[in-house]
Amino acid sequence: MTRTAADSAAQERVSLAAAQPLIALGALDGRYRTAVAPLVDHLSEAALNRNRIHVEVEWFIHLCQQQVLPGLPQLSQEQISGLREIVTSFGPEEIAELGAIEAETVHDVKAVEYFIARRLEPLGLGHLTPLVHFACTSEDINNLSYAVGIRDAVEQVWLPAARTALAGLSELAQQAAEVPMLSRTHGQPATPSTLGKEIAVFVHRLNRQVRRIEAQEYLGKINGATGTYAAHLAAAPEADWPSIAQSFVEKLGLTFNPLTTQIESHDFQAELYADIARFNRILHGLCVDVWSYISIGFFRQIPVAGATGSSTMPHKVNPIRFENAEANLEISNALLDTLGATLVESRWQRDLTDSSGQRNIGTALGHSVLALSNVTKGLKQLAVAEDVIAADLDANWEVLGEAIQTVMRAEAIAGVEGMENPYERLKELTRGRRVDAEKLKEFVGGLGLSEEAEARLKQLTPAQYTGLAAQLAKQFS
């Protein structure tokens, strides 16, 4: 190839790489690839094949070390290392080789078996080619490979992303723990809280879901074509196959499922996806609330240098991070809900619907990870507008009506006369009306309260009427 031709080819490769995000069919593999790239190591097709090789290799080693069959040798450490290197060296060239084998076999797991078999001779194990995929049905390998990939994706990617977002949210709750704020129930002025306490509610709820997800079991099985160990017993009737299977599954870091059809029942996946979907829904609620607080000015957004909020209105700083998160959480949940509903069913001992469904696990988690990334970035661009929040609160003195009528009830119980119908009297004064500080204090002064109660209420302001909100915010965020 001439220099000019080489340069032209190199330029073509660069152009193709630059265009890749623009020609990807899905947004996660195109526009948002950077945000979800870590999931590729666990839930892509290449990662699934790497995990299949991992399971097959470990099963090969396990059978040898357990001396399950007559004639099986104890492997040397060098041989074990060489076998495991088949997994760790699985890169672009190996991915291409495996793809070529699958093009011939038209069967993904059989291709993995042949791929491994090609590598046994240099390790002095060529005579043990029949041991690769021994007594296994494809689903024995697939269920374990998916379980490993899902576990690693959740523990190494999704959970760290969730914890990072929660750390930012917790920091905001602590920062705003003592910022008094007018609450709104049904969209109407209500008993004041603090901004930090309202954010802490989400921190507390989301942390609870994270703890559930952290405790998730990841189940696996390796018991043959219909879950009976029939082929295993035919080959080695004296072996304790359920114990051998259990010890193998547990060595992979999974929980053993002792009773299945051909497939692992996927109940653990449904449980996991329900918990992640619930986390997503709570986070979606946070995004809606933060967006609304931005809309009424409780938060100011810190402009990003060089960014444009509108193609025609230069003043705008749009809450795009939270809007993007909302959309991606909805897409994630649509997929998670579908997976959770469909994976737990299988016709008789096996059908293939789960195979097609599980190929969307990465997409489902990817949209959640993308949303978490946007929430984390969005929170960093928020500044609490204490002046706006204070002005809003000071314009709604009528919210102290709750405090006044409750004190009147306490006074009546204590024997103070003239405390009849406290709720009704405050309702007449405040319902649907704006009441300023002077008018409210005048009303309090004419109630005939005890001296101590009257003084306490006259000193009370909406900004002070936040109860234990600040304490709760600091405690639970």
C-alpha positions in Angstrom: 0.0 0.0 0.0 1.4 3.4 -1.0 1.8 6.2 1.5 -1.2 8.0 0.0 -3.3 4.9 0.1 -2.3 4.2 3.7 -3.1 7.8 4.8 -6.5 7.5 3.0 -7.3 4.3 4.8 -6.3 5.7 8.1 -8.4 8.8 7.5 -11.4 6.5 6.6 -11.0 4.6 9.9 -10.9 7.9 11.8 -14.0 9.2 10.0 -15.8 6.0 10.6 -15.0 6.0 14.3 -16.2 9.6 14.5 -19.4 8.8 12.8 -20.1 5.7 14.9 -22.2 7.5 17.6 -24.3 9.1 14.8 -25.1 5.8 13.0 -25.8 3.7 16.1 -29.4 2.5 16.1 -29.8 2.9 19.9 -29.0 6.1 21.9 -27.1 4.1 24.5 -24.6 2.9 21.9 -24.5 6.3 20.2 -25.1 9.7 21.9 -24.9 8.3 25.5 -22.2 5.7 25.0 -19.7 7.4 27.4 -22.2 7.4 30.3 -23.0 3.7 30.1 -19.7 2.3 28.7 -18.9 0.4 32.0 -21.9 -1.8 31.5 -20.4 -3.1 28.3 -17.8 -5.1 30.3 -20.6 -7.1 31.9 -23.8 -7.1 29.7 -22.7 -6.9 26.1 -22.7 -9.9 23.8 -18.9 -10.1 24.0 -19.2 -10.0 27.8 -21.8 -12.8 27.8 -19.4 -14.9 25.7 -16.5 -14.2 28.0 -18.6 -15.3 30.9 -19.7 -18.4 29.0 -16.0 -19.2 28.5 -15.4 -18.5 32.2 -18.2 -20.9 33.3 -17.1 -23.6 30.9 -13.5 -23.4 32.0 -14.3 -23.4 35.7 -16.6 -26.4 35.2 -13.7 -28.2 33.4 -11.4 -27.4 36.3 -14.0 -28.3 38.9 -14.7 -31.8 37.4 -10.9 -32.5 37.3 -10.2 -31.3 40.8 -13.2 -33.2 42.2 -12.1 -36.4 40.3 -15.7 -36.9 39.3 -14.9 -39.3 36.4 -12.5 -42.2 36.3 -9.3 -41.2 34.5 -9.5 -37.5 35.2 -6.1 -36.0 36.2 -5.4 -33.5 38.9 -4.5 -30.4 37.0 -1.3 -28.6 37.6 -1.3 -25.0 38.7 0.3 -24.2 35.3 -2.6 -25.9 33.5 -5.2 -24.2 35.7 -3.6 -20.8 35.0 -3.5 -21.6 31.3 -7.2 -22.5 31.3 -8.1 -19.3 33.1 -6.0 -17.3 30.7 -8.4 -18.3 28.0 -10.9 -16.1 29.8 -8.6 -13.2 30.7 -7.1 -13.0 27.2 -10.5 -12.8 25.5 -10.1 -9.7 23.4 -11.0 -8.4 19.9 -9.2 -11.2 18.0 -10.8 -13.8 20.1 -14.2 -12.2 19.8 -13.8 -12.3 16.0 -12.6 -16.0 16.1 -15.6 -17.0 18.2 -17.9 -15.1 15.8 -16.5 -17.1 12.9 -17.0 -20.4 14.7 -20.6 -19.4 15.6 -21.2 -18.6 11.9 -20.6 -22.3 11.2 -22.3 -23.8 14.2 -25.2 -21.4 14.2 -25.2 -22.0 18.0 -23.6 -19.6 20.4 -22.8 -22.0 23.2 -21.6 -24.8 20.9 -19.2 -22.2 19.4 -17.8 -21.5 22.9 -17.2 -25.2 23.4 -15.2 -25.5 20.2 -13.4 -22.2 21.0 -12.1 -23.7 24.3 -11.3 -27.1 22.8 -8.9 -25.5 20.3 -6.8 -24.3 23.2 -6.4 -27.5 25.2 -3.6 -29.1 23.2 -0.9 -26.6 24.2 -1.8 -27.1 27.8 -1.3 -30.9 27.5 -5.0 -31.4 27.8 -6.0 -32.3 24.3 -7.2 -35.7 25.4 -9.7 -34.0 27.6 -11.6 -32.3 24.9 -14.7 -34.4 25.7 -14.7 -32.8 29.1 -15.6 -29.4 27.8 -19.3 -28.8 28.3 -19.6 -32.2 30.0 -23.2 -33.2 30.8 -24.3 -29.6 30.2 -27.2 -28.2 28.3 -26.7 -24.7 26.9 -28.9 -23.3 29.6 -26.6 -24.6 32.3 -23.9 -22.3 30.9 -26.2 -19.4 29.9 -28.0 -19.1 33.3 -24.7 -19.0 35.2 -23.1 -16.6 32.6 -26.1 -14.2 32.9 -26.1 -14.4 36.7 -22.4 -13.5 36.8 -22.8 -10.7 34.3 -25.9 -9.2 36.0 -24.3 -9.5 39.5 -21.1 -7.7 38.3 -23.0 -5.1 36.4 -25.2 -4.2 39.5 -22.4 -4.4 42.0 -19.6 -2.7 40.0 -21.6 -0.2 37.9 -25.2 0.4 38.9 -24.7 0.5 42.7 -21.7 2.8 42.5 -23.7 5.1 40.2 -26.6 5.1 42.6 -24.3 5.7 45.6 -22.7 8.7 43.8 -26.1 10.2 43.0 -27.2 9.6 46.6 -24.0 11.2 48.0 -24.8 14.4 46.1 -28.4 14.3 47.2 -27.4 13.8 50.8 -25.0 16.7 50.6 -27.8 18.9 49.3 -30.1 17.8 52.2 -27.5 18.6 54.8 -26.7 21.9 53.2 -30.4 22.9 53.1 -31.4 21.2 56.4 -32.2 24.5 58.1 -33.6 26.4 55.2 -37.3 27.0 56.1 -39.6 26.5 53.2 -43.3 26.7 52.6 -44.7 23.2 52.0 -47.4 22.6 49.4 -49.9 19.8 49.8 -52.3 19.5 46.8 -50.3 22.4 45.4 -51.6 24.7 48.1 -49.7 26.4 51.0 -49.2 24.0 53.9 -47.3 23.6 57.2 -43.7 24.8 56.6 -40.8 22.3 56.4 -37.2 22.8 55.5 -35.8 22.3 52.0 -33.3 19.8 53.4 -35.9 17.7 55.1 -37.9 17.3 51.9 -34.8 16.3 50.1 -33.8 13.9 53.0 -37.1 12.1 52.5 -35.9 11.0 49.1 -32.4 10.1 50.4 -34.0 7.9 53.1 -36.3 6.2 50.6 -33.6 5.6 48.0 -31.1 4.3 50.5 -33.6 1.7 51.7 -34.0 0.5 48.1 -30.2 0.4 47.7 -29.9 -1.8 50.8 -32.4 -4.2 49.3 -30.5 -4.4 46.1 -27.2 -4.8 47.9 -28.7 -7.9 49.6 -29.9 -9.5 46.3 -29.2 -13.2 45.7 -28.0 -14.2 42.3 -29.2 -17.8 41.6 -27.7 -20.4 39.3 -28.1 -24.1 38.4 -26.2 -26.7 36.5 -28.4 -29.8 36.4 -28.9 -30.8 32.8 -31.5 -30.7 30.1 -34.6 -31.0 32.3 -33.1 -30.4 35.7 -32.8 -34.1 36.6 -29.0 -34.8 36.4 -30.0 -37.7 34.0 -26.9 -37.4 31.7 -24.7 -36.9 34.8 -25.8 -40.1 36.4 -25.7 -42.1 33.2 -22.0 -41.2 32.9 -21.0 -41.4 36.6 -23.8 -43.0 38.7 -21.7 -43.0 41.9 -21.1 -39.3 42.0 -23.1 -37.0 44.2 -24.1 -34.7 41.4 -26.3 -32.3 43.4 -23.4 -31.6 45.8 -20.9 -31.2 42.9 -23.3 -28.8 41.2 -23.9 -26.8 44.4 -20.2 -26.4 45.2 -19.5 -25.3 41.7 -22.3 -22.7 41.6 -21.2 -21.3 44.9 -17.6 -21.1 43.8 -18.8 -18.8 41.1 -20.1 -16.5 43.9 -23.8 -17.4 43.2 -26.6 -19.0 45.2 -27.5 -22.5 44.2 -31.0 -23.2 42.9 -31.5 -26.9 43.6 -34.8 -27.5 41.7 -35.5 -26.2 38.2 -36.7 -27.2 34.7 -34.2 -26.8 31.9 -33.9 -23.2 32.8 -33.1 -21.4 36.1 -36.4 -19.9 36.9 -35.3 -16.3 36.8 -37.2 -15.4 39.9 -34.2 -13.6 41.3 -34.0 -11.5 38.2 -37.7 -10.5 38.6 -37.0 -9.6 42.3 -33.9 -7.5 41.4 -35.7 -5.7 38.5 -38.6 -4.8 40.7 -36.3 -3.3 43.3 -34.3 -1.3 40.7 -37.6 -0.2 39.1 -38.9 1.0 42.5 -35.6 2.9 43.0 -36.1 4.4 39.6 -39.7 5.5 40.4 -38.6 7.2 43.6 -35.8 8.9 41.8 -38.3 10.0 39.1 -40.4 11.6 41.9 -37.3 13.5 43.0 -36.6 14.7 39.5 -40.2 16.0 39.2 -40.0 17.8 42.5 -36.6 19.3 41.8 -37.8 20.4 38.4 -40.8 22.0 40.1 -38.7 23.8 42.7 -36.5 25.1 39.9 -39.7 26.3 38.1 -40.8 28.4 41.1 -37.3 29.7 41.8 -36.4 27.7 44.9 -33.3 26.5 43.1 -31.1 28.6 40.8 -29.2 26.7 38.2 -25.5 27.4 37.8 -24.8 28.2 34.1 -22.3 26.0 32.4 -19.8 28.0 30.5 -20.4 28.0 26.8 -23.8 26.1 27.1 -26.9 27.3 25.4 -30.4 26.9 27.0 -32.4 27.9 24.0 -31.8 28.5 20.3 -33.7 31.8 20.5 -34.0 32.8 24.2 -30.5 33.6 25.5 -31.6 34.0 29.1 -32.6 30.4 29.6 -30.9 27.8 31.7 -33.1 24.7 31.3 -33.3 21.8 33.8 -32.3 19.4 31.1 -30.5 17.0 33.4 -33.6 16.2 35.4 -35.8 16.1 32.3 -33.3 13.6 30.7 -33.3 11.6 33.8 -37.1 11.4 33.9 -37.3 10.1 30.3 -34.6 7.5 30.8 -36.0 6.3 34.1 -39.3 5.7 32.3 -37.7 3.7 29.5 -35.7 1.7 32.0 -38.8 0.8 34.0 -40.7 -0.1 30.9 -38.0 -2.7 30.1 -37.5 -3.8 33.7 -41.2 -4.3 34.3 -41.5 -6.3 31.1 -38.5 -8.5 32.0 -39.7 -9.1 35.5 -43.2 -10.1 34.2 -42.1 -12.4 31.3 -38.9 -14.1 32.6 -40.7 -15.9 35.4 -42.8 -17.9 32.9 -41.7 -20.7 30.6 -43.7 -23.2 28.6 -43.3 -26.6 30.2 -39.6 -27.4 30.7 -38.3 -24.8 28.3 -39.0 -22.2 25.7 -36.8 -19.5 24.1 -38.6 -16.4 25.1 -36.3 -15.7 28.0 -33.3 -15.9 25.7 -34.6 -13.0 23.6 -35.7 -11.1 26.7 -32.5 -11.3 28.6 -30.6 -9.7 25.7 -32.3 -6.4 26.8 -31.0 -6.4 30.4 -28.1 -4.2 29.5 -30.4 -1.7 27.8 -32.7 -1.7 30.9 -29.9 -1.0 33.3 -28.2 1.3 30.9 -31.1 3.8 30.9 -31.1 3.7 34.7 -27.3 4.4 34.8 -27.7 7.2 32.3 -30.5 8.7 34.5 -28.3 8.5 37.6 -25.4 10.2 35.7 -27.7 13.1 34.8 -29.1 13.4 38.3 -25.5 13.6 39.7 -24.6 16.3 37.2 -27.8 18.2 37.7 -27.4 18.3 41.5 -24.0 19.9 41.1 -25.6 22.7 39.1 -28.1 23.7 41.8 -27.8 26.6 44.1 -30.4 27.1 46.9 -32.3 30.5 46.4 -32.8 31.2 50.1 -34.2 34.7 49.4 -36.9 33.4 47.1 -37.8 30.6 49.5 -38.0 33.1 52.4 -40.2 35.5 50.5 -42.6 32.8 49.5 -42.8 31.7 53.1 -43.3 35.2 54.5 -46.2 35.7 52.1 -48.2 32.9 53.7 -48.8 33.6 57.4 -52.1 31.8 57.2 -50.2 28.5 57.6 -49.8 29.3 61.3 -53.6 28.7 61.6 -52.8 25.0 62.3 -50.5 26.0 65.2 -53.0 28.4 66.7 -56.0 26.0 66.6 -53.8 23.2 68.0 -52.6 25.4 70.9 -56.3 26.4 71.6 -57.1 22.7 71.8 -54.3 22.2 74.4 -55.5 25.2 76.3 -59.1 23.9 76.4 -57.8 20.6 77.8 -55.9 22.5 80.4 -59.1 24.2 81.5 -58.8 27.7 79.8 -62.2 29.0 79.0 -63.3 30.4 75.7 -61.4 27.9 73.6 -64.5 26.5 71.9 -64.5 25.6 68.2 -60.8 26.4 67.5 -60.7 24.8 64.1 -63.8 26.5 62.9 -62.7 29.9 64.1 -59.3 29.6 62.3 -61.1 28.3 59.2 -63.2 31.4 59.1 -60.2 33.7 59.5 -57.8 31.9 57.1 -59.5 29.7 54.6 -58.9 31.0 51.1 -57.5 34.2 52.4 -54.1 35.8 52.8 -53.4 36.8 56.4 -50.5 39.0 57.3 -48.5 39.0 60.5 -50.3 41.9 62.1 -53.8 40.5 61.5 -52.8 37.1 62.8 -51.2 38.6 66.0 -54.3 40.7 66.5 -56.5 37.6 66.3 -54.2 35.7 68.7 -54.5 38.6 71.2 -58.2 38.4 71.3 -58.5 34.7 71.9 -58.1 34.8 75.7 -55.2 32.3 75.7 -53.0 31.9 78.8 -50.3 34.5 79.0 -47.6 32.0 78.1 -49.4 30.5 75.2 -50.3 33.9 73.8 -46.7 35.1 74.0 -45.4 31.9 72.3 -47.8 32.2 69.4 -47.2 35.9 68.9 -43.5 35.2 68.6 -44.0 32.5 66.1 -43.3 33.1 62.4 -43.8 30.8 59.4 -40.0 30.4 59.2 -39.9 29.2 62.7 -42.8 26.8 62.3 -40.8 23.9 61.0 -40.9 21.5 63.9 -38.1 19.0 63.9 -37.5 19.3 60.1 -33.9 20.4 60.4 -33.1 17.6 62.9 -34.8 15.0 60.7 -32.9 16.2 57.7 -29.6 15.9 59.4 -30.4 12.5 60.9 -31.7 10.8 57.8 -29.5 12.1 55.1 
